[in-house]
Each structure stands twice: as C-alpha cells, then as structure tokens.
Amino acid sequence: MRPPLRAVAILAAVAALITGCSSGDDWSQPHAKPTAVGALGPGFVDPSARPAPEATITPRPGSWSEVHPSADYRVVLLTAGADAPTKALVAAVEQWAEEEHVDLRTVTPDGPHDLLHAVTRALEMAPDLIVSAGNDLIDPLALVTASHLSQQFLVVGAELAEPTHNVTAVDWSGASFRGEGLGMSSTYDAASFTAERCAAAIRAGVAAVLNDLTGIVIWLDQH
C-alpha cells in the first residue's frame, strides 16, 4: 500500500532540511582551498615585479573586476562601530557576498571591552578570509594577526602600521587610519566612504588575496 500523499510530502520536507543543514553550512568540515575565478586585468600590478612586503600598489580602476572567488568561499566579516564609514563598508561587504554567493558570517564585539575577544571568535571559526571593517579593530588586529600567519585578513578602509604577510589592506587618502598610536590621518574624510569606493575596496582586496598578493596596501586613489 502506498503511503498517503501528505505523509510523502512531510518525509520529503524533512529529508530536504537534513540535506540542507549538511551541505556547506558546517565550517568544521574541510573544503578545497579557494581560488580566483577570472584574471586580474592590466594595470593591477606590474607582472614583472611582485610587490615587496608592506608595499603600496595603486591598481588601475576596475582591473580587479573580473576576479571572483570560487564556490564555497568562507568569509567572516569582523566589524565594530556605528559610524557612517563603518556602516558603508559593512553594506558593501554584504552586497559583495550576496552577489558572489559567498558564505558570509558576521562577528561584532559586545562593546569596547570585547574587541580583542571578537577577533579571537572570528579566528576560531577558521574562515578562508577575515574582513575587518571599523577603525576600532585596528589595534586589536595588530596584537593578534602576527601570531596567526596561516589566517588571511583583509582590512578595508584602514590599515595596520606594520602588517605581516597575511594582512592585506585597501585604503585611500580619505581613510588610512593606522591605529591609536599614530592618530587619525590629516586627510581623513568620512564623506570619502562612498558606496562606490567601499564596493571597490572589498572587490580589489579580495582579488589581491585570491591571487596571493598579500601583506600589501592597495591604494585606490590615482596619482
């Protein structure tokens, strides 16, 4: 005797839920190393000379636009602050993740006392990339990143004063905060954190990381 159609439908729904929970949602399971889909365009970097550690490059606008992450790219957005620039960066990262079908998870500190612990929580998730948005995170990252060289970090709209090879930053003249010890840049301009510039920051930064161009500063201004 065939089971009633209602029972069949319920069983199918349960099976779908079980399958959905086990596919791509569990970061504890290993997965293939992410790769770049597409190539950097002319003018992103000099192909004959790899940038030195802590070097600053000024890529041609849009030279990163054909680079996309491979499937199942695991990214943690580490963000702190309710100021307009941070909100603009967060919105850009979230939109990029949606457009690129990135598995994005967000970590935010529970107040100023929790900044360092928030970085630790992001590290414990073992993503392919940790993206930092918000000036409040620069000093905690400076304390932690050198001790976790196998973890890639991308700082958007700011930079570390002395980054290790696993920390890439995307900056411009209106941003460039480098920590409380150095103070705010004299050219800092909150209005420079436009939706277009923030979108360029995440895309250019990820394109560099996926092409193993890390430990550098990507400067979006054109000189």
N, C-alpha and C positions, 0 to 999 in steps of 0.2 A: 504494500500500500504506500502510495506516495504521501509525504508529509504535507500538511496544509500550506498553502502559498504564504500565509502570514509567518509561519514558523521558518520557512525557507528564507524569507526576507530578513528576519531577525538574525538568523545564523550568518547570512551574508554580510550584514552590517557589522556584527561582532568580528568576523574574520577580517573585514576591511580595517577596523580600528586597530586590531592586533598588528596587522601588516604595516599600517601607517606608523605606529609607535616604534617599530623596529627598523625602519628604513630611514637612515640619515639623521635621526633625532638623537641618537646616543653617541655623544662625543667620546665616550670611553673606548669605543671600537676604533681600531686603526683604519686609516684610509690612505689612498695614494697621495703622494706629495703633489701639491698644487703646481700647475704650470701656467705659462702665459698662452692664451689663445689669441693669435694675431701677433703682429710685429710692431715694434717701435718705428715711428716714421722718421724721415730725415730731420736732423736738427735736434733730436732729443739729447744726444750725447755724441761726442767725437768717437767714431767707431775704431779709430786707430790708437786711442789712448783711454784706458779705463780710468775713471775718476779716482784720485787718491782718497784715503780715509779722511773724513771730515771736510772734503772738498765741497764747494758750492758750484752747482751747474745751473745754467739758465736755458732750459729747453725751448725750442720753437713752439709757440702756442698750437695746441692741437696735435702735436707729434706723438702724444700718448693715446689718442682717441681710438685707435684700432686694437688696443690691447685689452683683453678681458680675462678674468680668472676662469680656470677650468671648473668643472662641476664639483659640487660639494665643498666649496671654499668656506672654511670655518673662520669667522671673524668675531672678535669681541670688541664692541665699542665701549671704551672706558671714558666716561665723561663726568665732569664736575663743573658746577656753576650755572646760574640762571641768567647771566648777562646775554645781551643780544648777539655778540660774536659767537659765543659758545652754542647758542640755540641755532644759529645759522649753519655752523659746522655740523651739528648733530643732524639737522634736517637734510643736509647734503649727503652725509654718510648713509642715512636711512633710505634716501631716494636711490642712491647708487646701488645699495644692497638689493633693493626691490627690483631694479632694472636688470641687474646682473644675476638674479636668483641666488644670492649669497645667503648662507646660513648665518644670520647675524644674531648675536645676543648682546645685551647691554648690561654693564655694571656701573652703578653710581654709588658714591660714598654716602654714608649716613651722617653727614655733617663734616666739618673741618677735621675733627679728630679721627675720622675714618679713612682719610685719603690713602695712607700707606696700606691699610688693610684692604682697600678696594683694589689696589694694584695687585696685591697678593691673591685676591679672589680671582681676578682675571687670569693670572698666571696658572692657577690651579686648574682652570678649565682647559688648558693646553690647546689653544686655538692655533690655526695657521698664522694668524696675524692679530695683534692687538693695536687698535686705532685709538689714539688719545686725542680728546677734544676738550679744551679748557685749560687756562693758564695755571689753575690751582694744582694741576697734576704734574707740572714740570719738575718741581723739587722732589716729590716722592719718586718719580721715574728716575731721576738722576741717582738716587740712592739704591735702586733695585736693578736697573737694566744690565749693568756690568756683571752682575752675578748670575745672569740667566742668558748667556750668549746664544743658546740654541733657540730662543724665542725671538721672533721678529716683531718689532714695534714700528708703528708709523705715527708720527706726531704731525697733526695738521694745524696750521695757524700759529705755530710756535716752534721752538727747537731747544734741544739740550745744549748747554755750553760746551761740554766735552763728551760727545756721543761715542759709543762703541760701535763696532761694525754691524750690530743688529738693530740699530736705531736710525731710521730714516726720517727726515723732516721735510715738510713743504711750507714755505714761508714767502713773504713779500714785504715790501717796505712799510706797509701799514700794520704789519703783525710783528713777528720776530722777537717775541718775549722769550727770554732765556733763563728765567729764574729770579727769585727774590734778591739774591746776592748781587745781581747785575742791574736790577731795576728795569723799568719799562723803557723800551726804545723811544728815542726822541721823535721818531716818525710814526709812532703808534697811532692808528686811526680806526676806531670801531666801525666807522662807515665803510671801510675798505672790505669788510667781510660780507660782500655781496653774495647772492645765491650763485651767480656765475663763477665767481672766484673760488668759493668753497667747493663747488662741484669740480672745478678744475683741480683743486688741491687733492681731493681724495682719488680722482682718477689718475693724475700724474704720479702720485705717491705709490699707489698700488701697482701701476705699470712698472715703476722702478724696482719695487720689491720682487715682483714676479720675474723680472729679468736679472735678478741678483745684483742690482746696483743699489747696495745698501750702505748704511753708515755715512750717508752724504746729506747735504741740504739741497733741495730743489727750489730754486728761486723763480717765482712766477713773473716778477717784473721783467720787462725788456729794457736793456740798457743800450 
